Amino acid sequence: MCYLMPLIKSLLLKTFFLLLILPACVRGQDDDKWPSLSYLRQDYRSVQIVAHIRIQEAEITNRVGGYENWKIRAEVIESFKGKLKKGDVFTYFHGAEAGFKKEYFSGEKIVFLLAERGPDRTIHYAVLENSTLPPNSDRIKKLRLIKKSSSQKRR
């Protein structure tokens, strides 16, 4: 039993720190100022489309293991990057762990989308993992700033 004491102490210490840090992580996601400008800029550079959208329709198209593939139809409220413009209606796909309620895939969102050309030459959009955000004034302001700075660099 004595040889287990250091392991038990180590486990308790790790658990204590995890419980101490976890609330701060959760609070960070609810923070209206999160994510930071640099975090948004990194996701912005990783994709072909960034837009503030209103979801019109969402349905599960496939289930594999513990994951579901959602097909989402949305209207662009404001485009920050890419060829989609205000008022455009388009379809994209969102992979998610099984069990998400349909309500999660409703309302307004900010999406970061990868674009891939299919074998039939049509473009298919898919969400960059862990990048979908609820819109708020701080995020919109940051994305407008990123858009402006990106367009100035191209001149």
Number of C-alpha atoms within 10 A of each C-alpha: 4 6 7 9 10 10 11 11 11 12 11 12 12 12 12 11 10 11 11 11 11 11 10 10 10 10 10 13 12 10 9 13 14 15 17 11 16 11 11 18 17 10 16 23 14 14 18 15 22 27 23 24 25 20 19 16 15 20 14 15 11 11 14 9 7 9 14 19 17 20 19 20 19 23 21 21 17 19 22 22 22 13 10 17 15 14 14 14 16 16 17 19 21 19 17 15 12 14 9 11 8 12 8 9 20 16 13 18 21 24 24 28 27 19 18 13 10 9 7 6 8 10 13 15 19 21 19 20 13 10 14 16 16 13 15 12 10 15 20 16 12 18 23 16 15 20 17 12 11 15 11 9 7 6 5
